[in-house]
Amino acid sequence: MTLDFSVVFSYWHVLLKGLLLTLSITMSCAVIGSLAGFAISLLRMSPFAWVRLPVSLYVEFFRGTPLLIQLFWVFFCFPVVFGLNIPPYVSVTLALVLYMAAITSETFRGALKSIASEQHDACTALGLSARVKVLYVIFPQALLRAIPPLLSNVVSLFKESALISSVGIADLMFVGQNISNSTARPVEFLTATAVIYFLVAFPLTRLVGVVEGRLLRRFAY
């Protein structure tokens, strides 16, 4: 078999379209999932067991089961169980948001625990309401501390999003696989797909290291 990677350039616009869809789904799920993860982290630190235990069960379930199974369940079983007609893109977005919320909740929980108790005492002394305390004092500090692991979570979500191709969503992986099947050139197109994923993920992983180093130096002082 003769390899010819030049054939990949004939389909660059199709691969680009798949990449843009992958990025749009990844970023929307990352933002929504991170915000939900922060709320979940607050609930997991609740003094009430009836609040803390169900939320903890949700987090451990989504962290302890394969994302592919979660994706299949939401895509195939969720509409049957609840009797709803859910569009495919909504299904995969919901599955990724639930997964992202679970893993980022642990990130935020660690960040919240690192905030000194004096910060909470100062809010109480100033008579701040719980809403003002969380939005303007706790959340900014927790977000700053959580930035490096949050970026790592986004990179992981970007790579894991390739699984949505298994339910027919025309993301980068789906497009690359379809082209490789139709052209009978799996080596060229699957390699090109892997390279595209790498070119997007690698700079982000380097950014995580840079941000983490700067934050460590900032908190060291």
N, C-alpha and C positions, 0 to 999 in steps of 0.2 A: 504493500500500500504506500502510495506517494503522498506525503503531507504537503498541503498547500494552504498556508495561513492567509494568503492574500484574498482568499474567497470570503474571509470574515468581513472585510471592508465593504463588500457588496450589501451586507445586511446591517451596517452600523446604525442606520436610522431606526431599525426595528429593535435592536439591542438597547439603543438609547431610550426608546419609549418604555421598554421594560424596566430599565434602570430608574427612570423618573418615577414610575409607578411604585417601585420598591422604596425609593427615598421618601415619597410622599406618605406612604403607609407607615414607614418606620418613624418618621418625624412626628406625624399626628399621634400615633400610638405612644411614642416616647413622652410627648408633652402631657397628654391626658393621663397616661399611666403613672407618670411621676407625681402629678398633682394628687391623683387618687392615692398613690403610695404614701404621700405625706399625711393625708387624712387618716389612712389606715394605721400609720405608725403612732399617731396620737391616740387612736382607739385602743391599740395594743398596750399602751401605757396607762390605760384607764384603771382607776382603783376598783372598779366594779367588775366582778368576775363574769357576770352575765353579758357584759359588753366585750370584755377582753378575750374570753375563751372562744366564741364563735369566729371572731376576726382572726385569732391565732390559728384556728383550724383551717380557715380559708387560705391563709398565707402558707402554711405548711403543706397543704394539699397541692397548691399550684407550684410550689418550689420542689415538691417531691415526686411529681409525675411528669412524664415526657410532654413537651410542648405539642408534639404531633398528635398525641391522644386528646389533649385539651382542644386542639384545633378541630379534630374530627368530631368530637362530642358537640362542640358549639355549632359546627356547620351542619351536621347530620341529625343530631339528637335534640338539640335545643328547640328547633321549630316543631318537632313532633310532640315533645313533652309539654310545651307551653301553647301549642296550637297557633303559632305565629308564622307568618310568611316573611322571612328575613332575607333581604338581598345578600348575595354572596360576599360583596365587599364589606357590608356591615357585619356579617358573621366573622370574617377573618379579623376585622378591626377589633371587634369585641373580644375575641380570643386573645389577641396580642395585648390588648389593654389590661385584661384580667391578669395575664402573666406578668406584664411589666409592673403593674401595681403591686403584685406580691413581692417581687424581688427588690423593687425600690423602697418598699416599706421597711425592709431590714436595713437598707442604707440610711434612711432617714432616722430610724430608731437608734442606730449607733451614733448618728450626728446629734440627736437630741440629748442622748445621755452624756455627750461630751460638753454640753453647755453647763457652765458653772451654776450652782444653786443660788449664788448671789444675784444672778440675773432674774431669777424667779422672785427672789425676796425683794429686789428693787421694784419690780412691777407691782407687787402687793403693796409695798410702802407708798408708791405713787397713786394707788387706787385705780390702776388700769383694769378695764374689763377683760374678760377672758378672750374676747374676739380681738381687741386691740393688742393684747399681749402676744397672741399667736401670730397675727398678721404683721405686726411692726417690730417685734422684738425677737421672738423665737424663730419664726420662719426664715428671716434673712440670715441669721447666724447658722441655722441648720443647713440651709441651702449652700452657703459658702463652704462649710465643712464637707458637704456631700458631693460637691462638684466632681472631683476625680472619679469616685466610684459610679456616679451617675453617668458620666461620659463612657465609662467602661460598660455599663449596662446598655447604653444606646448602641455601642459597637456590637455587643452580643445580640441585641435585638435585630440589628441590621443583617447579621449573618443568619440568625434563626429565621428571619422572614422568608428565606428561600423555601421553607416548608409550605408556604401558602400555595406554591405551585402544585402541590399534591391534590388540591381541591379545585384546580382549574383557573386560578387567578393568573392573569397574564403578566406576571412580574418578570424580572430579569431571568430567573432560573427557568421559568416556564417557557419563555421565548427562546432562550438558548437551547433548551432540550428539544423543543419543537423543530427549530431550524436544523439541529444536528440530525434529527430523525428524517426530515424531508430531503436533506441534501446527502444523507449517508456519510457525513463527515463528523462523527462524534468527537474525535480527538481535537480538531481545530476549534469547534464551537464551544465545547465544554471547557477546553483550556482557556479560550477567550473569556468565557463567562467567569471562570475562577479568577482570571487576571483582573477583570473589572471589579469584582468584589474586593480583591486585595488592594487595588488602587484607591478605593474609597475607604476601606477599613484601616489600612496602614497609617495614613496621615492622622487619623483620629486617635489611634493608639499612641502615636508619638505625642500628640497634643495632650493626652491624659498624663503622660510623664512630665511634660513641661509644666502644666497647670499644678500638678501635685507637688512638684519641686518648689514652685513659687509660693504655694500656700503653706508648705512646711516651713519655709524661711520666714514667711509673714508671722505665723503663729509662734515661731521660735522666739520672736521678739515681743 
